[in-house]
């Protein structure tokens, strides 16, 4: 009778890290916390949220599995919109009716921070693509 030994498989670098849904959930949650802290301490969505978005995007791009590197491309705008539509509602916005206020809040939140959103997206995408190019 032959003894068979099962040796553990080596860790494949492409399978180590956060999964696609995991990176979206974790970065969105972190962005909601950052935006809530910005609103609590400054009373508005400002520079703290913008810098937080860049940091959250960088962390997401460095922690995502290289097999799921596409998540880093989409994670920063998704995290911003989720944070804006949840904790961003705490920021004061005068717009009249509830529906008009929500539309104004979304449009203002995207338009006034567009360069930060685009910059964080390009930065996190380039980090993830660079990491993907270096992995087997």
Secondary structure, DSSP 4 states (H G I P E B T S, - for coil): ------PPPPPPGGGSSB-HHHHHHHHHHHHHHHHHHHHHHHSSS-HHHHHHHHHHHHHHHHHB-GGGTHHHHHHHHHHHHHHHHTGGGGS----SSHHHHHHHHHHHHHHTTHHHHHHHHHHHHHHHHHHHHH--
